[in-house]
């Protein structure tokens, strides 16, 4: 990583990026030290968990959409008393 010469000239988004790079990876390394694992394994675990949670909610969305569609089909097939 490059050393930052003047902090005042950088845009706010770059400062935020450097902040997360400096402090974010430290969390996974401390957790890996406590668990006795490699840091790359902990980082990969976080990446996989994020994909699983996104996929899980996509599955819930598809299930609810199918359920609502099925409910509408069942209600449409019923005949009303007023249709006689």
C-alpha positions in Angstrom: 0.0 0.0 0.0 1.3 3.5 -0.8 2.1 5.9 1.9 -0.2 8.8 2.0 1.7 12.1 1.7 -1.0 14.7 2.4 -4.2 13.6 3.9 -6.0 16.9 3.1 -5.8 16.6 -0.7 -7.5 13.2 -0.8 -11.3 13.0 -1.5 -13.5 11.6 1.3 -14.1 8.3 -0.4 -10.4 7.6 -0.7 -10.0 8.4 3.0 -12.8 6.0 3.8 -11.2 3.3 1.6 -7.9 3.7 3.4 -9.7 3.5 6.8 -11.4 0.3 5.9 -8.2 -1.2 4.5 -6.3 -0.3 7.6 -8.8 -1.4 10.2 -11.0 -4.0 8.4 -8.3 -6.6 7.7 -7.1 -6.3 11.3 -10.5 -7.8 12.4 -10.0 -10.9 10.4 -6.4 -11.3 11.4 -7.3 -11.0 15.1 -10.1 -13.5 14.8 -7.8 -15.9 12.9 -5.2 -15.6 15.7 -7.8 -16.3 18.4 -9.1 -19.4 16.5 -5.7 -20.6 15.4 -6.5 -20.5 11.7 -5.0 -18.9 8.7 -6.2 -15.4 7.8 -7.1 -16.3 4.3 -9.4 -19.0 5.5 -11.3 -16.5 7.8 -11.6 -14.0 4.9 -12.9 -16.7 2.6 -15.4 -17.7 5.2 -16.8 -14.2 5.4 -17.0 -14.0 1.6 -18.8 -17.4 1.4 -21.2 -16.4 4.2 -22.1 -13.2 2.4 -22.9 -15.1 -0.8 -25.0 -17.6 1.2 -27.0 -14.9 2.9 -27.8 -13.2 -0.4 -28.7 -16.5 -2.0 -30.9 -17.4 1.0 -33.0 -14.2 0.7 -33.3 -14.7 -3.0 -34.7 -18.2 -2.3 -37.2 -16.7 0.2 -38.2 -14.2 -2.4 -38.9 -16.8 -5.0 -40.8 -19.0 -2.5 -43.1 -16.1 -1.5 -43.6 -15.1 -5.2 -44.6 -18.6 -6.0 -46.9 -18.8 -3.0 -48.7 -15.5 -3.9 -49.1 -16.7 -7.5 -50.6 -20.0 -6.3 -52.9 -18.2 -3.9 -54.2 -16.0 -6.8 -54.8 -19.1 -9.0 -56.8 -20.9 -6.3 -59.0 -17.8 -5.6 -59.6 -17.3 -9.4 -61.0 -20.9 -9.8 -63.6 -20.5 -7.0 -67.1 -19.6 -8.3 -69.0 -17.0 -6.4 -72.6 -17.1 -5.3 -73.3 -14.1 -7.4 -72.0 -15.7 -10.6 -74.9 -18.2 -10.7 
